[in-house]
């Protein structure tokens, strides 16, 4: 176990990404405290100012753990299996439990180094007074330590089942954010109700660290309605985190053996080669038959776009229909919540939740599709084949971008029914919803351009996906940290300037979401999003043209 621990930790620390993560996290934690540090010479005896500093520091630290930690365990096992070193480890005298524990401790050791970079900022918060060392700072680091452990175990579990490093990174980030944020939704809608569903939603809420961190810093829980909120404290989250960690560890240990190299998969049979009765039955059962032979590419169709759809893991049409169906079901559930919860929450609040849902879908799906557009071709050797074809460079660029754009437009169209119900409930909101749709369309273009521009400069798909996720999360979550510090000490101009960085703030402002309605973000937010998108697309074009030149 010690050998695996040393090998894993030293291997992580040798990578440039690890050094950059440590340096960036140390600088950001210091800047978070300095941004809220009091500038006047008056002593705050009440401790309110120190609580504000501690509040921003806690949220920033939680966001840093969620963004930086999952990337390293997500590629730990799958990369070794591809390189062939995992098979050597399993044939060595080391037991699978020792290999797994060594990998866990190695990644946890790196995550502890990341947390250690925040200790000077935590000391500054404690020195201001008003923050208890054990009840506040100690509880915060205990919760963050459990979150860090969960992220590591989720990454290793996904890495044991994934086929490629980039798919492992995508699934790991999706699982982590589902565990942290998606578990809050049911309790948000069923708060204050009785029954098994309400109790299950409350238990599911306990798996997320967000309510616990909000309770530690003194804020109300997510979607809290006064006395309807039931606080559980760090102990409730600790029990759920330990239970989830134990299940993940057991699942990974059951998979970490020689059987993971013997995964057989049936080749299947093309529908066109079957008998007439089978072909007729499958055409009646399947709207789009996944085993049917694909027709040729028409002359008017971009071959690069068709190639992206046919070679991407979830790019074929039957998978697109499943994605659209899933988004439509989520939209219908939000519509049901909008109709039943309008009296309690208000149309504006439900509209803000739907905007957040769509933006989360865009931010989670778009980088996984756009970041590997060039890096996956370079890593697999397909780019050299593109260089030998007679396809013009502009067709390569437009084909790759269009393959992502069409997918995201279908996702947005699948979530439209909720807004139609809102217009039916409140007809006077049609203009607001129309403007919100423009903001969401700009969000798609914005994330697509940024993701493609960031990912095209890297030769490894996993690295491109991780860096793109970190950049986009910083762009979309960074302004929300500044928004949390509104009125003290950030004034209205600073908060407005931060929210203008991405169209999310403008959409929430237009829909009338509480806390955002007072800011005037249009049309400046649209101009900023348009300029940034054009610049990123130009950078993508320049990179593609450079790569297409013969060596």
N, C-alpha and C positions, 0 to 999 in steps of 0.2 A: 504493500500500500504506500509506503514511504517513497519507493522508487517512482510509482505512478504520480504521486503528489508533486515530487520535485520536477518530473518531466512535464507535467501539465502546467504547473505554475511558471516554470522557466520558459516554456514554449509560448505562453500567453504574453509574458512580459517582454519577449523579444520582438513582438509584432509592433509595427508603428501605430496601429490602431489603439493598442493598450496604452502606449505612452501618451498619445494624443488625448485619450479619454481621461487619464489621470490629470494631465495638465489643464485641460479644458474644464473639468469638474472643479478642480481647486480654484481656478479663476472665477468661475460662475458663482460658486458658493460665497466667495469673498465679495463679489459685486452685489449679490443679493442682499447681504448685510449692509454694505456701504450705501446702497441705494435707499435704504430705510433708516440709516443712522441719523440721529437727531443733529441738527445743525445749530440750534440755539444753545446758549450757555445756561439755560434754566434747567433745574433738576426736576425730573418727572417723578414725584413721590408716589403717584398712584400706580406706576408700572405699566400704564397703557401703551406708552411708546415702545417699551421693550417687548410687550406682547405682539405689537404689530410687526416688529422686526422678526420675532420668533415665528410668527404666522407665515410670512413670505419664505423664510428659511426652511420651514418644515415642508411646505408644498413644493418648493424647488428641489429639495433633497429627495422627496418621493418621486417626482418626475425624472430626476437624474437616474435613480435606481431602475425605474421601469424602462428607460430608454437605452441605458448602456449595458446593464447586466445580461439580458437575455441573449445578446448577439454571440457571446463566447461559448456558452454550453450548447447552443443550437447547432454548431458545426463540429463539436468535439468528437462524436462517435461516427457520424456519417462520413466525415472526411477521412478518418482512419480506416473505415471499411473500404472506401474507394481506393485508397493508397495501398491497402493490403497489410497494414501494420496491426489492425485489430485482430486479424486471424492469427498473427504471430503471438499477440498477447494472450489470446484464448488458448493457444497450444503451449504456453509457458507454464511453469509451476504456480503462477498466480491464480487464485480463485476468482470467479466473476464478481463476488462480493468485494474482494480487495481492489479489483480494477475499478469497480463502480465507486467505491468509497474514496479511492485516490483521486478520481476525476472530480467528484463532488467537492472534496476539500481543496483541490487545486483551483477550481473556479471560484469557490467561496473565498479562498485566500486573496485572489485578485479583487473580488467585490469588497472585501474588508479594507483593502488599500484604497479603493474608491471612497468608502465611507470615512476612512481616516483623514482624507483631504478636507472633510467638512468640520473636523474637530476645532480648528482655529475659529471658524465662524460661529460654532456652537458656544465656544468659550466667550466670544464677544457678546453673544446674546445673554449669557448668564451674568457677565460682568455689568450689564446695564441694570440688573435688578428686575424684580417682578416675574422672574422665571425660576421655578423650582428645579433643583438639580435632578432629583429622582422622579418626581411626579410628572414633570414636563419633558425634560431632555432625556432622562433615562427611559421613560415610556416610549418616546419617539424612536429612539435607537433600537429598542426592543422590537417594535412593530416593523421598522425598516429591516432589521435583521431577518425577521420571519418572511417578509416580502422578498428579500434577496434570496433566501433559501428556496422559496417557491419558484422564483424565476429560474434558478439553476436547475431544479428538479424537472420543471416543465420543459426546459430546453433539452435536457438529456433524454427525457422520455420521447419527445418528438424526434430527436436526432437518431434514436434507435429504430424508428419506423420509417424515416424519410429515405428517399432514394438519391437526392442531390442536396448539396449544402444550401442552395438558394431557396428551394422549397421548404427545407427545414427552418430557415430563418423566417420565411413568410408565415408558416403555420405557428411557429413559436410566438412571434409578436401578436398574431391574431388571438392565440390562446391566452396570453398574458393579459391583453387588454379586455378580452371577454371575462376573464376571472376578476379583473379589477373594476370594470365599468358596467358590463352587461348584467352582472349580478345585482345591480342597484335598481334596474328598471321595474321588475315586478313589485317590489316593496314601495316604490315611488307611486304606483298607481293604486295599490291596495292598502295604503296606510290608514290605520284607524278602523279597519273592518275586521270581522270575526270569521272564523271558519278555517278549514284545513289549508286552503289556498293562501290565505293571509299569513298563517303561521309558517307555511313553507317559504313564502316570499321573505318573511323576516329572517328565517334561518339562512336563506340564500344570500341575503344582504350582509350577513355576518362574515361571509367569505371575502368580502372586499375590504381592503385597508383604508379606503377613503373616508368612510364615516368615523373610524377610530382616530385617524389623524385629525379630522375636523373637530372631534371631541377633545383631543389633547390640546389643540391650539385655541379652543374656546369658541369655535363656530358651531352653528346649528348643522345637523346632518343634512345630507343631500335630499332636497325635497321635503324637508321637515315642516310639519304643520303644528307648531306649538307643542301642546301636551300629548299630541298623538304619537310623537316620536318616542320610541323606547330605546334608551341608551344601554349598551352592554359593556362598554369599557374595553380596554385592551385584552382582558381575559377571554371575552367571547371570541374576538378575532384570533387570539393565540390558539384556542381549541380548534377552530376551523382550519387554521393554517397548518397545524400539526397533523390533523386528520388528512387533509389534501396531500401534504408532503409524504405521509406514510403510504397512501395509495399510489402516488406517483413512483415512489421508490420501489414498491412491490411490483408494479407493472414493468418498470425498467429492468429489474433483476430477472423477472421471468422471461424477458426478451433477450437479455445479454448472454447468449450462448451460441453454440455452433448452428442452431436451427435458423438463425437469422441469415445465414448464407445459403440456405436451401429453400428459398421462397420460389416455388414453382407457380407459373401463371399460364393458363390455357391460351393458346394462340387464337382460338376462335375460328370462325368460318364466315366468309363474306356472304351476305344475304343473297347476292346475285347468283351465287354458285349453288344455292339450295333448290329444292323442288318447287313446283308451282304452288302447291298447297301451303308450304312454309312461307314462301314469299308473299302470298295473299294474306295469310294470317298476320304476318309481321307488319304489313302495310296498314292493316286494320287496327292493330294494337298500338303501334308507335306513330306518333305524329312526325318525328324525325328519327329514322332508323340509324343508330350509330354504327351498324355493321354493313351498311349498304355502300357499294363502291361509289366513290365520288366522281362527278363528271369532270371534264376538262375545264381549264380556265378560259373564259371568253376573252376575245381580243380587247374589249373595252374595260376589262377588270385589271386592277393593279396586281401583278403576280406576287409582289412582296407582301401585300396585305393578305392575300389568300394563303400564302405560305405561313404567315404568322398565325392565322386562325387554325390552319390544319396541323401545325407542328406544336403549337402551344398546348400545354397539358389540359387546360380548361378552355381552349379556344374554339373547339368544334361546336357546331350549332346546338347539339342536344345538351351540352353543358351550359351554353349561354341561356337556353330556355330554362334550365334548372335554376340558374342564378337569378334570372328575371322572376321566376315563380317564387323563390325565397324572398326576394325584395318585395314582391307584391303582397305576400302573406304578412311580412312585417308592417307594410304600409296599412293593410287592412286592420291589423291589431292596433296600430296607432290611431286609425280612424275610429275604431270602437272606443278606445280610450278618450278620443276627442269628443265623441257624442255622449258618453256616460260621465265624463269628468269635467264637462264644460262649466257646470254650476260651481264645482269645488275649485277648479284651477283657473278657469277663464280661457277664452279662445286664444289669447296672445301667448299664454304660457304653453299650451299644447302645441301651438304653431312653432314656438321656439324649440320645443323638444323634437318636433319633426325635422326642423332645420338641422339641429345637432345630429340627429340620426343620419340624415343624408350626407352631411359633411364627414361624419365618422366612416361611413361606407366608402366615400370617395377617397379619403386619406388612407384607408387601409388597403383598398383594392388597387388604386392607380399606381402606387410605387411598385407593387409586385408585378405589374404588367409592363410599366414603362422603364423602370431602372435597368432590366436585363436586355433591352432592345439591341444594344450594341455589345455589351460585355459578354452576353451569352454566345453571340456569334464568334467573338474573338477567342473565348475559352474553348469552344467546341471545334474551332477550325472552319466554321461555316463562312466566315468573312472572306477568306481567301477564295472560296467558291463564288461569292458575290462579285469579287474583283474580276473574275474571268468571264462573267456574263456580259451581255450587251445592254443590260438595264442601266438607264441613266441614273445619276446620283439623286436627282430630285424625285424620281419615282421611288427610290429606296427610302428616302426620308418621308415622303408623304404616305407610302404604304405602311411603314412601321408605325407612324403616329396615328394614322387612320384606324389601324387595328385596335388600338387602345381607346381612341376617341369614341368609336361606334359602341364598344362594350360599355363604357361609362354612360353614354347617352341612353342606352337601353336600361341601365340601372336607374337613372333619374326618372325615366318615363314610367318605370314600374312603381314608383312611389308617389305618383301624381294623384291617385284616388283620395288620399287623405286631405289634400288641399281642396279638392272639389267638395268634399264634405264640409270643410271649414267655410267655403263660400256659401254653401247651402245654409249653414247655421247663421253666418254673419255675412250677408251679401255686400255690405259696405267695405269688406276687406279685399275685394277682388283686385284693386289696384296694388295693395301691399303684397299680395301673393304673386302678382305678375312681376313686380320688381324683385321679389325674393327668388323667383325662378331665374331671372337674369343673373342675380348674384351667384346662384348655385351653378349655372352654366359657366360663369367666369371661374368659379372654384375648380371645376373640372379642367378647364384649359390651363389654369394656374398650376395645379398639381401635376398635370401632364407635362407641361413645359419644364418645370423645375426638376421633376423626376428624370426625364430624358436627358436634360442637360447635366445633371449630377452623375447619372449612371454611365454616360457615354465615355467618360474620362478614365474609367477603370477597366481592367482586364479580367477581373474575377467577378462572377455574378453575385456570390454571397456578399462580398465587400460592397459592391454597388448597391445591393438591396439594403444592407444595414445603414450605410451612410445616407442613403436617400430617406429612409425612415427617420433617422435622427434629425436631418435637416428639416423635413416637413413638420415633425413634431415640435421642433424648436420654433418654427415659423407660426404654427397654429396655437401652440400652448404658451409660448413666451408672452404674447400680448395679454393673455388671460391672467398671468401672474401680475402684470402691471395693473390690469383692471381690478384685481383683488385689493391693490393698494390705492384705490381711488380716494381722493379727498384727504388722504393722510399717508405719505406726504406728496403723492403725485397729484398734481392739479388736473383740471379738465383738459387743457391743451396737450399735456403729456399722454393722458389716457387715450384721447382721440387719435393722436399721432400713432400710438402703438396699435390701436384697433384697425387703423387704415392699412396695415401691412398685408392683411389677407381679407378676402371677401366675407369671411365668416362673421366678423364684427358688423359689417354693413347689413348682412341678412338678418341678424338678430336685432339690430336697431330698427330696421324697416318693419319687421313682424311685430314689434312692440314688446319684446322679451323684457321682463322686469330687470332693471339694472343696466340695460343697454338703450332703452328708448330715449334717454335724454341726450344722446350723442348724435351729432350731425356728421355722418361719414360719407355721404354721397354728394357729388359724383367723384370726390377725390379718391375714394377707395377703388372705384372702377378704373380710373386713370392709372393708379399705381399698379393694380393687377395687370392691366394691359401692357404697360411699359415693361414690367418684369417678365411677363410671358414672352413678349417679342424678343427681348434680350436673350432669354434662355433658349428660345428656338433658334435664334441666330448662332448662339454658341453650339447648339446641337448640329446645325448644318455645317458649320466650320469644321467641327470634329469629324463628321462623316466624310466631308470632302478630303480632309487630310488622310483619313484611313483608306480612302479609295485610290489614292495615288499609288502607282507601282513602286515597289521598294528598289 
